[in-house]
Amino acid sequence: MRSLLLPLLIVSVVGSSPSTQTQSKTLDAYVIDVEGGEATLFVSPSGESMLVDTGWAGFDGRDADRIAVVARQAGISQIDYLLVTHFHADHMGGAGQLAARLPVRRFIDHGTTVDRGGSAQAAFQAYADVRRHGLHVEARPGDTVPITGLDVRIIAAGGSVLRSPLEGAGALNPLCGAFTFQGPEITNRAGDAEDSRSASLSIAYGAFRTIIMGDLTWNKEHDLMCPNNNVGAVDVYLVSHHGSETSGSEALVHALRPRLAIMNNGPRKGGAIQTFQILSVSPGLEDLWQNHYSIPGGERHNRPEPFIANLEDGGSAAGRTQPPAVHTGAANWIKLSAQADGSFTVSNSRTGYTKRYAAQK
């Protein structure tokens, strides 16, 4: 096991000094709306911060602004760890704009892009130009991120997956026997080259556990979860790949046995019908929360409005029309707050609706 222990250094376009973090008794996670990209801010009980992905570039800094708003809400004035799951524009694109708003201390990712082509290379180079001014480490499965009070483990990165079980995990996964690989070439388990190299994390605080997968592919989930479930069970599943149908297999989701799922989808990105169906029959799942009303999911699959952070037109779910292609204004988020005893609450910033989930006995 390797600890990704990096010395302190701040990279920021505007320059800043380290902030004094506010300690709390909860692990807080803010699932931020970046219109179908991904950005999730974790704030530890010690006040340390880890942002997973940055959303898109462009749109006059829309996604960086949204992250900065949530960071202020969380009492955070710097990012201690920025973990970029993989090198697609919706996951790393906003890094430069974010660094102009918040100091970024350390960068963690799977190294370099395997995507070819002018636009993919240009997007990666823009991120690498930000990263090279700070402290950077390439993640490997089994590595730990040293955040005080938490157990943060890399479970997949760079196309490799965890081979030794986490504590309490390692049992045979009975769902592997019925696993069906996706795509015309079932031997090509990589699928999308960058998605399959996503860095994925297990995060534990006392008795509480959650997991965030980036865009790790359906086929690569088999390598992680079969024949043995080396990850174990979680309380909250931060839904893979925005809820796209190319991730989130039964062998992953049902084996994790989450009590709760939170989907960082966009109105037209992710939120696939197949994902709703797999979640709906996941053993022990109590609720699904969504960052957006899913247009593909429609009335049949979307959760009731209190569980959805963004409704687009501000009206009821019924009769919803297509949303504008790009939203540049304020956005709502979902907040998860976990206690060390395993209990947690989830709230919707749009409505203030909050639900508490008691610790399991």
Secondary structure, 3 states (H helix, E strand, C coil): CCECCCCCCCECCCCCCCCCCCCCCCEEEEEECCCCCCCEEEECCCCCEEEECCCCCCHHHHHHHHHHHHHHHCCCCCEEEEECCCCCHHHHCCHHHHHCCCCEEEEEECCCCCCCCHHHHHHHHHHHHHHCCCEEEECCCCCEECCCCCEEEEEEECCEECCCCCCCCCEECHHHHHCCCCCCCCCCCCCCCCHHHCCEEEEEECCEEEEECCCCCHHHHHHHHCCEECCCCCCEEECHHHHCCCCCCHHHHHHHCCCEEEECCCCCCCCCHHHHHHHHCCCCCCEEEEEECCCCCHHHHCCCHHHEEECCCCCCCCCCCCCCCCCCCCCCEEEEEECCCCCEEEEECCCCCEEEECCCC
